[in-house]
């Protein structure tokens, strides 16, 4: 029973398209995140929601829009995809914005823009 | 601006020996430091954390040491096992940033039989 599940696992799409990645957690956590792992393997935070409220919004192009319909779901919608958006996107959750508690990550969505 | 740095991209160690992974940071406001382990095609898995007010935390085979004056932490794995072969990420967070995690670039550990 997967704790944090992301769909799809792989996504290949053409430049200019709009796509969404879905994330769901069944841990009862209040806080969810989107991280991007780029070609240099750095994991960088994009967004964080706590109980459906946006609390972290890093410097991300506004083509990226997160949506949290409830605290168990955090979806990521990307408009007008560009080649540079190719990366692995990880969803994660935690009980709250708590420093000592590690996040639980999903297995990632590998996005390839061609 | 990388606030968390792992300067060794890879480490090879014999099974049964100690693995020592190093991490340096620049932000003195970090309150917590964490280590994650990642297998290919999987998400990172939380291993162990340490508060900035402590200098050591131990959990089974894993021990994290923190040297605040040097802004340095290390993860010791004793004894190393083949299943420990993975990428290890160092991460840090601060209350003032809502505990968002800043990650290092990772160190690939290979445990040789």
Interface residues (C-beta under 8 A of the other chain):
Chain A: X4 X33 X40 X41 X42 X43 X44 X45 X48 X55 X56 X90 X92 X97 X98 X99 X100 X101 X102 X103 X104 X105 X106 X107 X108
Chain B: X2 X31 X32 X34 X36 X41 X42 X43 X44 X45 X46 X47 X49 X51 X87 X89 X91 X93 X94 X95 X97 X98 X99 X100 X101 X102 X103 X105 X106
